[in-house]
Amino acid sequence: MKQRPFLPFTRPTLDEDTIAGVAEVLRSGWITSGPKVKEFEAALSEHCAGRPVRAFNSGTCTLEIALRIAGVGPGDEVITTPLSWVATSNVILEVGARPVFADIDPVTRNLDLECASAAVTPATRAIIPVDLSGLPVDRDRLYGLARAHGLRVVEDAAQAFGSTFGGRAIGSFGDLVSFSFHPNKNITSIEGGCLVMNTPEEARLAEQYRLQGVVRSGPDGMDVERVGGKYNLTDVAARVGLGQLARWAEFKARRHALARRYFQHFEAAGTAALGLELPVADFEHTNWHMFQVVLAEERLTLVRAELMKRLEERGIGTGVHYPAIHLFTLYRQMGWKPGDFPHAEYVGRNTLTLPLFPSMEDADIDYVVTELSALLKAHQR
Ligand SMILES: *Cc1c(COP(=O)(O)O)cnc(C)c1O
């Protein structure tokens, strides 16, 4: 019998044109930040309705710099979700502010805006919503809340490139919007990210925070007014990003088709009977960055780690996105404890990311559903 090749939960799609383009940059004599970064920023700005966009070497520093641009610092509180990649709240600590978690909506698995609203205090300066798996947080309600309390919004749209709300691209409206181009995201620059801003002044600040606070003028003028870091993107990475950006819509369409197939097959397999919770069947807003099921822990006789191992033995890679942040040691030391955010904790314990990436075959979906269903059926309480 022919062995199936191992199916990872995600894999970037890099084409020959991009690879040739990278070779060209490498031979050009200029490999760090230069013309390709400018070209990438211009193309990203076009995607974001002409708003100012600057590229960086991660989608973590973009969040941190967004907070600095918003003037968030010691003594300030920033509301966010406990169910995200830990970068989302680490950046709040990095700028010396205090994260304030609010529980998630168990259906969307995104920040529950009612809980967020209840968490506002006189010290609240900003809110960082996360569009988990690309499913956008309701922007009307989000900005209504921000306006009502005078808060800045830093959208952690790391996973939402190509998603829309109200018919508009995420990033084309709103306050500060951060994207990541990590290899697992919908488009990649190997490592990288970008920040969408409101004004040329904010973009100027972003450039300073990006590179040692340096401001250049004329052929030989240089000044430093504030502390900046070292967060610039290379031209090599920007060339990868340009090759990806040209294909985002195609990638998104393929992800949608694959996600639809998951729904059809899980329905046929009798998902409800397996006690498996599927994601929101959204085909309007999300870019289908990931496809996560939530296991019914109370009904299964095998734990998630065991299930992941069994799937791996069958050639299927899975992931966990994410354990609840407030239960990490660092955050427990700051006072959070189990029971603080029950919905985030339940999803954090039971979420399982299934394979979904543009170069997957339809048959891969069928295989994943068949194997997962069989394992779940065999281990019902
Ligand atoms: C990936 C990700 C980040 C961080 O992006 P990097 O480019 O890896 O630094 C932040 N927040 C969320 C929600 C992410 O998924």
The ligand as an SDF file (V2000), in Angstrom:
LIG
                    3D

 15 15  0  0  0  0  0  0  0  0999 V2000
    1.3670   35.2100   14.8560 C   0  0  0  0  0  0  0  0  0  0  0  0
    0.6890   36.0690   15.8250 C   0  0  0  0  0  0  0  0  0  0  0  0
    1.3300   37.1430   16.4600 C   0  0  0  0  0  0  0  0  0  0  0  0
    2.7950   37.4120   16.3460 C   0  0  0  0  0  0  0  0  0  0  0  0
    3.2830   37.4780   15.0610 O   0  0  0  0  0  0  0  0  0  0  0  0
    4.8340   37.1770   14.8010 P   0  0  0  0  0  0  0  0  0  0  0  0
    5.0210   37.6320   13.3920 O   0  0  0  0  0  0  0  0  0  0  0  0
    5.0370   35.7160   14.9830 O   0  0  0  0  0  0  0  0  0  0  0  0
    5.6300   37.9880   15.7640 O   0  0  0  0  0  0  0  0  0  0  0  0
    0.6000   37.9470   17.3080 C   0  0  0  0  0  0  0  0  0  0  0  0
   -0.7090   37.7080   17.5390 N   0  0  0  0  0  0  0  0  0  0  0  0
   -1.3520   36.6890   16.9650 C   0  0  0  0  0  0  0  0  0  0  0  0
   -2.8030   36.5080   17.2380 C   0  0  0  0  0  0  0  0  0  0  0  0
   -0.6740   35.8150   16.1000 C   0  0  0  0  0  0  0  0  0  0  0  0
   -1.3450   34.7970   15.5600 O   0  0  0  0  0  0  0  0  0  0  0  0
  1  2  1  0
  2  3  1  0
  2 14  2  0
  3  4  1  0
  3 10  2  0
  4  5  1  0
  5  6  1  0
  6  7  2  0
  6  8  1  0
  6  9  1  0
 10 11  1  0
 11 12  2  0
 12 13  1  0
 12 14  1  0
 14 15  1  0
M  END
$$$$
